[in-house]
Amino acid sequence: MSRRQLERGAALRGMVSPEGIVPLDAGFPLDGSGPDSDCNVLHLDMDAFFASVERLRDPGIGDAPIIVGGTGPRGVVSSADYRARARGVHSAMPMTRALRLCPDAVVLPPDGRAYRAVSEAVMEVLRAVTPLVQPLSLDEAFLDVSGARRRLGGPVRIAAMIRERIRSEQGLTCSVGVAATRFVAKLGSTHCKPDGLLLVPTAGVRAFLDPLPVGALPGVGDKTERTLARMGVRTVGALARHDGDLLRMELGDKVGTRLAELARGVDDSPVTAESVDKSVGAEETFDTDVADPGTVRKELLRLSERVGRRLRASGLMGRTVSVKLRRGDFSTITRARTLPDATDVGREINAAARALYAESGLQGTPLRLVGVRVEGVVPAGGVHRQLALDERETGWRDVERVMDRVAERFGPGAIQSAVLAKRDENDV
């Protein structure tokens, strides 16, 4: 959760009027005819997900605060549990600062494979309720439960059932907002974190929204918030009452109209079933800026192989390879190349990434971060590669699949390309 999300959550918890908000112990008819009768949208958000998974994996941590993230000089926080958050730690914070705020924290590197496995189990719980599940990330999703009401009862009962299943099966807690619209449901889950369930009935939406700072609305960044403040608009209620023409004049037609609608609780965006990721990527921030082209090429190879593994694990392939190159002053360029055929082979991805780096004009320039991404991905089953006359299949896909199986059995460091195993980083 970002710093801005944390600030919004604090604002919600501190300023929301209880009027119109249904308490957790309210009785709800089995037929769903209660105050949740038209509130078919649920937003589920796992509580401090990465840190909570790590605490489950190692009970020996006890009550110590947990921070998940990079441990090098330029490491950043990926997740922090609520003990660490209470001391001011938040995601995207430099790890050095986080440890000054919370020196007794247990710091752990992210384990993407473990988090994905738990996330998949949680999403299966949601899909057992409804096919209309829209994951936003590993730890949050929207659900439309309108089709599950006759089978499972009203939305609040369904939300309570989901929370209990996740607690009993995964040992984790989550927070769920229930409302008639997506953005109100999401604000509801933020308001009741951690480990909460909140219904915002349609009749109570304005009472819920009006006291909030305008920064709580989706799409209101720092710049928009400052513009609204200059107009004397600091709360959602003030925004809802403000002259629409003036809003559009200051913010533009699209933004002004959209924010005015949200302030009144109007949001017709539907919950859409999950779709295939449009891209798969990986990036690395160096501990110190790296100018040596050999070291950069070696990191591009490492990242290309990682992207290839992720593509194969997801059953995806893609044609467009892009690289991200960030200088020491944080200026960033990206370059992309479209291949003749879709691929999931790290060697082929790396060939394109190396060429893009060579053409970037940044060889020898100190770089803070490099990244590799494959875009325009499609299911591998739908890709048919036609070999040209006399062209032979290289066999690299088979080699990398064998490497996948070895890594799955013995760990990701059990087998790697010979180049990555060499001590001389210039020998690439």
DASULGI-V582460 format. One record per run of one state. SS is the DSSP state (h for helix, s for strand, l for the rest). FROM is the first residue (numbers start at 0). LEN is the number of residues. If there is no record, write none. Layout:
SS/FROM/LEN
SS/FROM/LEN
//
This chain:
l/0/2
h/2/13
l/15/5
s/20/2
l/22/18
s/40/6
l/46/2
h/48/9
l/57/1
h/58/3
l/61/4
s/65/4
l/69/6
s/75/5
l/80/1
h/81/4
l/85/8
s/93/1
h/94/7
l/101/4
s/105/3
l/108/3
h/111/16
l/127/5
s/132/5
l/137/2
s/139/5
l/144/1
h/145/7
l/152/2
h/154/16
l/170/3
s/173/6
l/179/2
h/181/10
l/191/5
s/196/4
l/200/1
h/201/8
l/209/3
s/212/1
h/213/3
l/216/5
h/221/9
l/230/4
s/234/1
h/235/6
l/241/2
h/243/8
l/251/1
h/252/11
l/263/15
s/278/12
l/290/2
h/292/22
l/314/1
s/315/12
l/327/4
s/331/12
l/343/2
h/345/14
l/359/7
s/366/9
l/375/2
s/377/2
h/379/3
l/382/13
h/395/15
l/410/7
h/417/4
l/421/7
//
